[in-house]
Amino acid sequence: MSDSSRDTAEGAGWGAAERGEYKRLMPHKVEKLSWLNPRTLWAARNGVLASWFGDPTGRTRGRWVAQREAAGAPADKVIRRDDPDRFSFMVIGDTGEGDDPQYAVVPGFLKISQGTNFSVIASDVIYPVGAADDYRTKFFQPYQDYPAPIYAVPGNHDWYEGLGAFMRVFCADAPPLTAEPAPRPLTGAWLRSLLWHRPRKADGQHLDEARKLRSAPAQQAVQPGPYWAIDAGPVRLIGIDTGLLGTIDAEQGAWLREVSKGPRPKILITGSPLYVDGKYDPCTIEGGGGTVDDIVRDPAHHYVAAIGGDIHNYQRYPVQLEDGRTLQYVVSGGGGAFMHATHTIPRVDIANVTEKDFRCYPLRGDSLAFYSRLYGRRLRLRRFFTLTEAEAMAVIAERVGIEPTRAPGTPARVTRRTRLVASLLGAGGRPDRTSRFRLPVRKIYTQLFSPGSATYSPPFFKCFLRLDVTPEAVRLRCYAATGNRAQEVEPPVEDEVTIPLT
């Protein structure tokens, strides 16, 4: 087994590593997506408009679901597969930027996915706005050599053009929805409609040509809508659609409660994780329907794990419930988009999960070193900003109050400069001191700087999951993809847990 980031710096992708061969898979011309570009931000404005003037996602989703049912999709939205009691599947989240970080994942993904029965994309298939003509380079081309079906739950970016392209690709080429009546003037809905981003009229003309890249019969998957359940072997996977703002509508909530009944072990796949960055977000069900996590925790429903995308890294929280069960709450959104920092995650102490139980990838020290290099280049302050892996690991150990996850090759001294860089990049203050500046610095960093942090040279710190199912247990493994050759040839395991089903 190859070294992981928990073993060596080389296992994390640092050093004079040989570049991977992923570029041979990429299109000749790649549009580099920048979240600091005003044009990109303007195109992706619908989430902000929905939060200001009301969210139309639930109503639109209901129309999509009704259309699919009228076309013959099963009313219970259950996909019944004939997988054996022992089978495997992949989960990969937030894939579709179409540039180096996405394609760097593909060689390792194809290697580790050999023998799996299907894959699931958990959130944000296509950035920035889910456009149909982006599917060629951001879905069909990168995964053209994966021989099995791919299912998906949409993320907020897939909703920025009303989910039309997603429905065409994953839901039997669903036709466009008929236009809704115009809203009353001078209402919130009217203001929203004036500014709402809509797809180009010509969008999707090349979709049929793009489909030829994944046209083998064994690759085909038709799902009943944006949310679904899959009965596979001894487990039921349930995928929910959390729309633009990370909630589900009352109709979907009632379906989720119904499809969760019964003794069959269940795994939730969601576009919005329930535990993330040391915080709890149980996912509201609109209309006073409680929360998604209320349903997941109910012992009568027999959930064993909840896996969410949206955040572009890996995190795992093994939460022990009052009845003695342990539920694995997993964040797996590192499948291709820019890396969300982990060094901004405070010391974990939530729902009886402490630092000794918590796992993340990249490690906090590697995340801080990555961002120090990135902003050192961007601000032309390399000598000041750039931290070595050992320096970053040492200052994180001091700030978070944890032991270094891997032993540094050369122990580093924590200096005023390393502390200042860590603070400027959102790592906060020392755990034995309080500062009124600590929270605002982290908030400014995570909301302003992090979303533009795409990079095009390894290590990328991407990841994906493989789950091997037996009647007794699910073995979940998180694999790393750095963009370097060593991790392409033998993707390292960054985390592993066995989840009992009985």
C-alpha positions in Angstrom: 0.0 0.0 0.0 1.3 3.5 -0.9 2.0 6.1 1.7 -0.8 8.5 2.6 -0.6 12.1 3.7 -0.8 10.7 7.3 2.5 8.8 6.7 4.8 11.1 4.7 4.9 14.5 3.0 5.6 12.6 -0.2 2.4 10.7 0.3 0.6 14.0 0.5 2.0 15.0 -2.9 4.7 17.4 -1.7 8.2 17.4 -3.0 9.7 17.0 -6.5 7.1 14.5 -7.5 6.5 13.3 -11.1 3.4 14.9 -12.6 0.6 12.5 -13.4 -0.7 11.7 -16.9 -4.2 13.0 -16.4 -3.6 15.9 -18.9 -3.9 13.4 -21.8 -7.5 12.9 -20.8 -8.3 16.6 -21.0 -9.8 18.6 -23.9 -7.3 20.5 -26.0 -8.8 23.7 -24.9 -9.8 24.1 -21.2 -11.7 27.0 -19.8 -10.2 27.8 -16.4 -13.0 28.6 -14.1 -12.4 31.5 -11.6 -14.8 32.3 -8.8 -13.2 35.7 -8.6 -14.3 36.6 -12.1 -17.4 39.0 -11.9 -18.9 37.3 -15.0 -18.9 33.9 -13.2 -20.4 35.4 -10.0 -23.1 37.2 -12.0 -24.1 34.0 -13.8 -24.4 32.2 -10.5 -26.6 34.9 -8.9 -29.7 32.8 -8.5 -28.8 31.5 -5.0 -28.5 35.0 -3.7 -31.7 36.1 -5.4 -33.5 33.1 -3.9 -32.3 34.0 -0.4 -33.5 37.6 -0.9 -36.8 37.3 -2.8 -38.0 33.7 -2.0 -36.8 30.3 -3.2 -38.8 28.9 -6.1 -36.9 25.5 -6.0 -39.5 23.5 -4.2 -42.3 24.5 -6.6 -40.0 23.9 -9.7 -38.9 20.5 -8.3 -42.5 19.5 -7.8 -43.3 20.2 -11.4 -40.3 18.2 -12.5 -41.4 15.3 -10.4 -45.0 15.4 -11.6 -43.7 15.5 -15.2 -41.6 12.4 -14.7 -44.4 10.5 -13.0 -46.7 11.4 -15.9 -44.1 9.9 -18.2 -44.1 6.6 -16.3 -41.5 7.0 -13.6 -42.3 5.0 -10.5 -44.3 6.9 -7.9 -42.2 5.7 -5.1 -39.0 6.8 -7.0 -37.2 3.5 -6.1 -34.7 2.1 -8.5 -34.6 -1.7 -8.0 -31.3 -3.1 -9.1 -30.3 -6.8 -9.2 -27.0 -6.4 -7.4 -25.8 -9.4 -5.3 -25.5 -9.3 -1.5 -21.8 -8.5 -2.0 -21.2 -5.6 -4.3 -19.3 -2.2 -4.5 -20.1 1.3 -5.6 -18.3 4.7 -5.8 -19.3 8.1 -4.4 -17.7 11.3 -5.8 -18.9 14.8 -5.0 -18.7 18.3 -6.6 -16.9 17.2 -9.7 -17.7 19.4 -12.6 -15.2 22.3 -13.0 -13.8 20.7 -16.2 -10.2 21.7 -15.4 -7.0 20.2 -13.9 -8.4 19.4 -10.4 -11.3 17.4 -11.9 -9.3 15.4 -14.5 -6.5 14.7 -11.9 -9.0 12.5 -10.1 -9.9 10.4 -13.1 -6.9 8.0 -13.3 -7.1 6.9 -9.7 -10.9 6.8 -9.8 -10.9 4.5 -12.8 -8.3 2.2 -11.1 -10.0 2.0 -7.7 -13.5 1.7 -9.3 -12.7 -1.5 -11.1 -15.4 -4.1 -10.4 -17.9 -1.6 -8.9 -21.5 -1.9 -9.9 -22.3 1.8 -10.2 -21.3 5.3 -9.0 -23.1 8.3 -7.4 -22.2 11.9 -7.9 -23.1 13.8 -4.7 -23.8 17.4 -5.6 -22.7 19.9 -8.3 -22.3 17.8 -11.4 -21.6 20.9 -13.5 -20.1 24.3 -12.6 -20.8 27.1 -12.7 -24.5 27.0 -13.6 -25.3 23.5 -14.7 -25.4 24.4 -18.4 -26.2 21.5 -20.9 -23.3 22.3 -23.2 -20.9 22.0 -20.3 -21.7 18.3 -19.9 -19.4 17.1 -22.6 -16.1 18.3 -21.0 -17.3 18.1 -17.4 -19.2 14.8 -17.3 -19.2 12.6 -20.4 -15.5 13.0 -21.3 -13.9 12.6 -17.9 -16.0 9.5 -17.1 -16.2 8.0 -20.6 -14.1 5.0 -19.5 -16.1 4.2 -16.4 -18.1 1.1 -17.6 -21.0 1.2 -15.1 -24.0 3.5 -14.6 -23.6 6.9 -12.8 -26.5 8.3 -10.7 -26.5 11.8 -9.3 -28.1 14.1 -6.8 -28.0 17.8 -7.9 -26.2 20.5 -6.0 -27.0 24.2 -5.9 -25.0 24.9 -9.0 -27.0 22.4 -11.0 -30.1 24.4 -10.1 -28.8 27.8 -11.4 -30.5 27.1 -14.7 -33.6 25.5 -13.3 -32.2 21.9 -13.3 -33.1 21.5 -17.0 -29.8 20.1 -18.2 -29.6 17.7 -15.2 -33.0 16.3 -15.9 -32.1 15.8 -19.6 -28.9 13.9 -18.8 -30.0 11.8 -15.8 -33.8 11.5 -16.2 -34.6 10.1 -19.6 -34.1 13.3 -21.5 -37.0 15.0 -19.7 -38.5 17.8 -21.9 -38.4 21.5 -20.7 -41.1 22.6 -18.3 -43.8 24.8 -19.5 -43.5 28.4 -18.5 -45.2 29.5 -15.3 -47.6 32.5 -15.2 -45.9 35.8 -14.8 -45.8 37.0 -11.1 -47.7 40.0 -9.9 -45.8 43.3 -10.3 -43.9 44.8 -7.4 -43.8 41.5 -5.5 -40.7 39.6 -4.4 -41.3 37.0 -7.0 -41.6 39.7 -9.7 -38.3 41.3 -8.6 -36.6 37.9 -8.6 -37.9 37.2 -12.1 -36.4 40.4 -13.5 -32.9 39.4 -12.4 -33.2 35.6 -12.6 -30.5 33.8 -14.6 -31.9 31.6 -17.3 -30.2 29.2 -19.8 -29.3 30.4 -23.3 -31.8 29.5 -25.9 -29.2 27.5 -27.9 -27.9 25.6 -24.9 -27.9 21.9 -25.3 -27.6 21.7 -29.1 -24.5 19.5 -28.7 -25.7 17.3 -25.9 -26.7 14.4 -28.2 -23.1 14.3 -29.6 -21.7 14.4 -26.1 -23.7 11.4 -25.0 -21.8 9.2 -27.5 -18.9 9.3 -25.1 -20.9 7.2 -22.6 -23.2 5.3 -24.9 -22.6 1.7 -24.0 -25.7 -0.1 -22.7 -23.9 -1.0 -19.4 -23.3 2.7 -18.8 -26.9 3.8 -19.0 -28.8 4.9 -15.9 -32.3 6.4 -15.7 -33.4 7.8 -12.4 -37.0 8.8 -11.6 -36.2 12.4 -10.7 -33.8 14.7 -8.8 -34.3 12.6 -5.7 -34.5 8.8 -5.6 -33.8 5.6 -3.7 -31.8 2.6 -5.0 -32.3 -0.9 -3.6 -28.9 -2.5 -4.2 -28.0 -5.8 -2.5 -28.8 -5.7 1.2 -28.9 -1.8 1.4 -31.1 1.1 0.3 -29.3 4.3 -0.9 -31.5 7.4 -0.6 -30.5 10.5 -2.6 -32.1 13.8 -1.7 -32.1 17.1 -3.6 -31.4 20.1 -1.3 -31.8 22.7 -4.1 -30.4 26.2 -4.0 -30.4 26.9 -0.3 -29.8 23.5 1.3 -33.3 22.6 2.3 -36.0 20.2 1.0 -39.6 20.9 0.3 -42.5 19.4 2.2 -43.4 16.9 -0.6 -39.9 15.5 -0.7 -39.8 15.4 3.1 -43.0 13.3 3.2 -41.5 11.0 0.5 -38.2 10.7 2.5 -40.1 9.7 5.6 -42.0 7.1 3.7 -39.1 5.6 1.8 -37.0 5.5 5.0 -39.4 3.0 6.7 -38.5 -0.6 7.2 -35.6 -2.7 8.5 -33.4 -2.5 5.5 -30.1 -0.7 6.3 -29.9 2.7 4.6 -27.3 5.3 3.5 -28.3 8.9 2.8 -26.7 10.7 -0.1 -27.3 14.5 0.1 -26.1 17.7 -1.6 -25.7 19.3 1.8 -23.8 17.5 4.6 -25.4 17.3 8.0 -22.1 17.7 10.0 -19.4 19.9 8.4 -16.5 22.1 9.6 -17.3 21.2 13.2 -20.9 22.4 13.0 -24.3 20.7 12.8 -26.7 21.5 10.0 -29.7 19.0 10.2 -31.3 20.3 7.0 -34.7 21.8 7.4 -37.8 20.3 5.8 -40.0 23.2 4.6 -43.5 23.5 6.0 -42.8 22.5 9.5 -41.7 18.9 8.6 -38.8 18.8 11.0 -35.4 18.0 9.7 -33.7 15.4 7.5 -31.5 14.4 10.4 -34.6 13.7 12.5 -35.5 11.0 9.9 -31.9 9.7 9.7 -31.6 9.3 13.5 -34.9 7.6 14.0 -33.9 4.0 15.0 -36.9 2.6 13.1 -35.4 3.8 9.9 -32.0 1.9 10.3 -29.7 4.5 8.7 -26.0 3.7 9.1 -24.4 6.7 7.3 -25.1 10.1 5.7 -22.8 11.2 3.0 -22.9 14.8 1.7 -21.2 16.9 -1.0 -21.1 20.7 -1.4 -17.9 21.2 0.7 -14.8 20.4 -1.4 -12.9 18.2 1.0 -13.3 15.0 3.1 -14.5 14.9 6.7 -15.9 12.1 8.9 -17.8 12.4 12.2 -18.7 9.1 13.9 -21.7 10.3 16.0 -22.8 8.0 18.8 -26.5 8.3 19.4 -28.3 8.0 22.8 -29.5 4.4 21.9 -25.8 3.3 21.5 -25.8 3.2 17.6 -23.0 5.0 15.8 -23.9 7.0 12.6 -21.1 7.9 10.2 -21.6 11.5 8.9 -19.3 12.0 6.0 -18.4 15.0 3.8 -17.2 13.9 0.4 -17.1 16.9 -2.0 -13.5 16.7 -3.1 -14.2 15.2 -6.6 -12.9 17.9 -8.8 -13.7 21.5 -7.7 -11.3 23.8 -6.0 -10.3 22.7 -2.5 -12.1 24.1 0.5 -9.7 24.6 3.3 -9.6 22.3 6.3 -7.2 24.4 8.3 -10.1 26.7 9.2 -11.9 23.9 11.0 -11.7 24.6 14.7 -10.9 21.9 17.3 -13.7 19.4 16.9 -15.9 18.8 19.9 -19.5 18.2 18.8 -22.1 15.5 19.4 -19.5 13.6 21.5 -17.1 13.5 18.5 -13.7 14.8 19.5 -10.4 15.3 17.6 -9.4 11.7 18.2 -12.5 10.5 16.4 -12.6 13.1 13.7 -10.9 12.6 10.3 -10.3 15.0 7.5 -8.4 15.2 4.2 -6.4 17.2 3.4 -4.8 17.4 6.9 -5.1 20.8 8.4 -1.3 21.4 8.0 -1.3 20.5 4.4 -4.3 22.7 3.8 -2.5 25.7 5.4 0.7 25.0 3.4 -1.4 24.8 0.2 -3.1 28.1 0.7 0.1 29.9 1.9 1.7 28.9 -1.4 -1.4 29.9 -3.4 -1.7 33.4 -1.9 2.0 33.9 -1.8 1.9 33.6 -5.6 -1.2 35.6 -6.0 -0.1 38.5 -3.8 3.6 38.3 -5.0 4.7 37.8 -1.4 6.1 34.3 -1.6 8.9 34.9 0.9 6.5 36.1 3.5 3.4 34.0 2.9 4.8 30.6 1.9 5.0 28.0 4.7 6.7 24.7 4.5 4.7 21.6 5.3 6.5 21.3 8.6 5.9 25.0 9.5 2.2 24.7 8.7 1.9 21.5 10.7 3.6 23.0 13.7 1.5 26.1 13.8 -1.7 24.1 13.3 -0.7 21.8 16.2 -0.3 24.9 18.4 -3.4 26.7 17.2 -5.8 23.8 17.3 -4.1 22.1 20.3 -3.5 18.8 18.6 -0.5 16.6 18.1 1.0 16.7 14.5 -0.8 14.1 12.5 2.4 12.9 10.9 5.9 13.3 12.2 7.7 16.2 10.3 11.0 15.3 8.6 12.6 18.4 10.2 10.9 19.8 13.2 9.9 23.4 12.6 9.8 26.3 15.1 6.6 28.4 15.3 7.6 32.0 14.7 5.7 35.3 14.7 5.6 35.1 10.9 4.1 31.6 10.8 1.5 32.7 13.4 0.6 35.8 11.5 0.3 33.9 8.2 -1.9 31.3 9.9 -4.1 34.0 11.3 -4.4 35.8 7.9 -5.4 32.6 6.2 -8.1 31.8 8.7 -6.5 29.4 11.1 -7.6 31.5 14.1 -6.0 32.0 17.5 -4.4 29.7 20.0 -6.8 27.5 21.9 -5.6 28.8 25.3 -6.3 32.4 24.3 -9.4 34.3 23.2 -9.5 37.1 20.8 -12.3 39.2 19.5 -10.6 39.2 16.1 -10.5 35.4 15.8 -14.0 34.7 14.4 -14.2 37.7 12.0 -10.8 36.8 10.4 -12.0 33.2 9.8 -15.3 34.4 8.5 -13.7 36.9 6.1 -11.3 34.3 4.9 -13.8 31.5 4.3 -16.4 33.8 2.6 -14.1 36.0 0.5 -10.9 34.3 -0.3 -11.6 30.6 -0.3 -14.1 30.5 -3.2 -11.6 31.8 -5.7 -8.9 29.4 -4.7 -8.6 27.3 -7.9 -5.1 26.1 -8.7 -3.6 24.3 -11.6 -0.5 22.6 -10.3 -0.3 19.5 -7.9 -0.9 18.6 -5.2 -4.7 19.2 -5.6 -5.8 17.2 -2.5 -8.9 15.7 -4.3 -10.7 12.6 -3.1 -13.4 10.0 -3.8 -15.0 7.1 -1.9 -15.3 3.4 -2.6 -17.9 1.4 -0.5 -17.8 -2.4 -0.4 -21.1 -3.9 0.8 -21.7 -7.3 2.4 -24.7 -8.5 4.3 -22.8 -7.8 7.5 -21.1 -4.5 6.9 -20.1 -1.6 4.6 -16.4 -0.9 4.2 -15.9 2.8 3.4 -12.5 4.0 2.1 -11.5 7.5 1.1 -8.8 7.6 -1.6 -6.7 10.6 -2.5 -5.8 12.1 -5.8 -3.1 14.7 -5.9 -2.3 15.1 -9.6 1.1 13.4 -9.2 2.0 10.1 -10.8 2.6 8.2 -7.6 -0.9 8.7 -6.4 -2.3 7.9 -9.9 -0.5 4.5 -10.0 -1.5 3.6 -6.5 -4.1 5.9 -4.9 -3.5 6.1 -1.1 -6.2 5.4 1.4 -6.7 8.5 3.6 -9.4 7.1 5.8 -11.2 3.8 6.3 -14.1 2.6 8.4 -16.1 -0.5 8.6 -19.8 0.2 9.3 -21.8 -2.8 10.7 -25.2 -3.4 9.1 -26.5 -5.9 11.6 
